[in-house]
Amino acid sequence: MRAHTLPVLVAISLFGCSSMEHKPPVPTHEPLSLTKAQVEFQKLYPGGVLCGSAACSTVTITVKGGCVVSADPPTLGMVHGQSNTVTWKIDPRSTGTVVFGRKGINPKDPGAWKREFERESPGAAEFSWFDKNPHDDNPANQKRKLGYNVDVIQDNRPCERYDPIIINDY
């Protein structure tokens, strides 16, 4: 009786596994199919993301040992006419205790930044600015590259500022 039971159990277990639905992981920054503009953007800015919705407007700041700072994505493009809150978050996998410094996300050109953004909420592990894209003074689809510094502190020691960019009206 046991000899006949084993093949039946094996067949049932194999059928059960083969009929299970396998879903691929959903990417956090890239849509399933890229638009022509997104492909162009990624060629010009490797690792960058062209964002057309609130789902991709988060920049993760990671700090490794010795205050080595990086941003994911390093370049964030905002689609023409798309207004979003851009949020920078400290990666919880960063080395040591990492918080935003007093300036947090600090524009290189405060005048240009003020036309483009409104500060929403500074915080120790999260920093947000509302992107007014487009602003009133911009002719249609004029791409604007806006540099900023990321001001972070690792284990009570200020790190050298990191300089990613945002490109509005891409």
Residue pairs with C-beta under 8 A, 6 or more apart in sequence:
28 56
29 49
29 56
29 72
29 73
30 38
30 49
31 38
34 42
35 50
37 50
37 79
37 170
38 50
41 48
41 49
41 50
41 77
41 170
42 48
42 49
42 50
45 74
45 75
45 77
45 167
47 72
47 73
47 74
47 75
48 73
48 74
48 75
48 76
48 77
49 56
49 73
49 75
49 76
49 77
50 77
50 78
50 79
50 170
51 57
51 76
51 77
51 78
51 79
51 82
51 84
52 79
52 82
53 82
53 84
54 84
54 85
57 76
57 78
57 84
57 85
57 86
57 87
57 131
58 86
58 87
58 88
58 89
59 71
59 72
59 73
59 76
59 86
59 87
59 88
59 89
59 164
60 71
60 72
60 88
60 89
60 91
61 69
61 70
61 71
61 88
61 89
61 90
61 91
61 94
61 98
61 150
61 152
61 162
62 69
62 70
62 71
62 72
62 91
62 93
62 94
63 69
63 90
63 91
63 94
63 95
63 96
63 98
63 152
63 154
63 159
64 70
64 94
64 95
65 95
65 96
67 152
67 154
67 157
67 159
67 160
69 150
69 152
69 159
69 160
69 161
69 162
70 162
71 88
71 150
71 162
71 164
73 164
74 164
74 165
75 164
75 165
75 166
75 167
76 86
76 164
76 165
76 166
76 167
77 166
77 167
77 170
78 84
78 86
78 131
78 133
78 166
78 167
78 168
78 169
78 170
79 169
79 170
80 133
80 134
80 140
80 141
80 169
80 170
81 133
81 134
81 169
82 131
82 133
83 130
83 131
83 132
83 133
84 130
84 131
84 133
85 120
85 128
85 129
85 130
85 131
86 117
86 128
86 129
86 130
86 131
86 166
87 126
87 127
87 128
88 100
88 104
88 105
88 126
88 127
88 128
88 150
89 125
89 126
90 98
90 99
90 100
90 124
90 125
90 126
90 152
94 154
95 154
96 154
96 155
97 154
97 155
97 156
98 152
98 153
98 154
98 155
99 124
99 125
99 152
99 153
100 122
100 123
100 124
100 125
100 126
100 127
100 151
100 152
100 153
101 151
101 152
101 153
101 158
102 151
103 149
103 151
104 122
104 127
104 150
104 151
105 127
105 129
105 148
105 149
105 150
105 151
106 148
106 149
106 150
106 151
106 161
107 113
107 114
107 117
107 146
107 147
107 148
108 146
108 147
108 148
108 149
108 163
109 146
109 147
112 144
112 146
113 146
113 148
115 132
115 135
115 137
116 131
116 132
116 133
116 135
116 144
116 146
116 168
117 129
117 130
117 131
117 132
118 129
118 130
118 132
119 128
119 129
119 130
120 128
120 129
120 130
121 127
121 128
122 128
131 166
131 168
133 168
133 169
134 168
134 169
138 144
138 169
141 169
142 169
143 167
143 168
143 169
143 170
144 167
144 168
144 169
145 165
145 166
145 167
146 165
146 166
146 167
146 168
147 163
147 164
147 165
148 163
148 164
148 165
148 166
149 161
149 162
149 163
150 161
150 162
150 163
150 164
151 158
151 161
152 158
152 159
152 162
153 159
